[in-house]
Amino acid sequence: MSLNILFLHGLTAVVGGAERDLLLMTRQLPDCGVTPFVGCPREGPLVQELAKQGTKVIALDFPPWRKPRFFASRLPAIYRLYQVIAREGIHLMHINEMWWTPLGYCAARLAGIPSVAHIRQEVEARRVRQYWLRYPTRVIAVSKAVSTVLERAEVKPSNLMVLYTGVDLQAAQASLMTNGDVIGGIHHRYRMDQNSPVIGTVAHLFPRKGHEYLIQAVSQVRQAFPTIRCLIVGEGDPAYAAELRALAGSLGLHEQIIFTGFQDSVYPYLESMDVFVLPSVMEGFGIVLLEAMAMGKPVVASCVGGIPEVVDDGVTGLLVPPRDSSAMADAVIRLLRNRQMRQEMGDAGIRRVRSQFSVEQMSRTLQELYRSLLSGSPRAGQSPI
């Protein structure tokens, strides 16, 4: 029997790690006998990408759960979601991030179906309470680090599971084939010399991603590699983006730092980099690290959250202390000076993705979870409603 799963995702204006993971899950699950539906706002780049792959999108409103002026919108939103469950014959609710857990849980409980909350970031204990993370039938953590935080915040261990995100290696290679001369195209677009070393990152422009430490590191790397170029791919908080541009300007890095904005496909940009850098100060997992490793790129990343579970330090990349731009610069310089090390780490990264982070493994685990929950496993805890 095909399972009808409704994914909830309240953010469609950007396509970051959580959104790319949602696209991957909904694209792969039909091969496992699962029919995915996505409930989300009606417009945005994510909606366009879902439509391209043929996933049914159901337009829904997501009133902020904790803002007082939206309290009156809660019950109507829950009821509309309940109606969707009934109309589409949904068997299980998969809530794709913490913020929409209360709405999804309430509607699923009203309809008498299981609910799964997918937690993708490090959370504080108060957030666990505020967003009712103790109540869904199962809570998925994207890393052991996130699972540990949730357990300390009194989510029952029996209701927790760790599910690493998967990467489609074939899709990554196909993306490059459809984009022609990737490296030459990126260099031409941003007027970079073909011989210039290129590093970069792909992440929303939010403070927790630590872009300022990468920019500061580039200022130091430039002393060893005067023609260094750094691609910062993504968009986000306008105020933070303005701060980053101002910082680059104050350090005299107008030519070195290139803000590309949002890009439909990150793979061509990853392919153009000699070293990928993730300078996060908080990171539940770091999906983009897998994408970079899938492209055979050595990585330099902060040793925070779930990142050490992704990057094998000294084998697929180098881990550095968070907020330490000097250590980051030293690691980047070390890799740029050693082509053989970059090649060996890139090859090791591909092997690691293939063996431990495959999309096929992720899809099978999800399907097994869905069928297990629908076979009558008990719900978690006592309901707050």
Secondary structure, DSSP 4 states (H G I P E B T S, - for coil): --EEEEEE----S---HHHHHHHHHHHHGGGGTEEEEEEE-S-SHHHHHHHHTT-EEEE-----SS-GGGHHHHHHHHHHHHHHHHHHT--EEEE-SGGGHHHHHHHHHHHT--EEEEE-S---HHHHHHTTTTSSSEEEESSHHHHHHHHHTT--GGGEEE-PPPB-HHHHHHHHHHT-SHHHHHHHHTT--TTS-EEEEE--B-GGG-HHHHHHHHHHHHHH-TT-EEEEE--B-HHHHHHHHHHHHHTT-TTTEEEEE--S-SHHHHHH-SEEEE--SS-S--HHHHHHHHTT--EEEE--TTHHHHS-BTTTEEEE-TT-HHHHHHHHHHHHT-HHHHHHHHHHHHHHHHHHSBHHHHHHHHHHHHHHHHTTPPPPS----
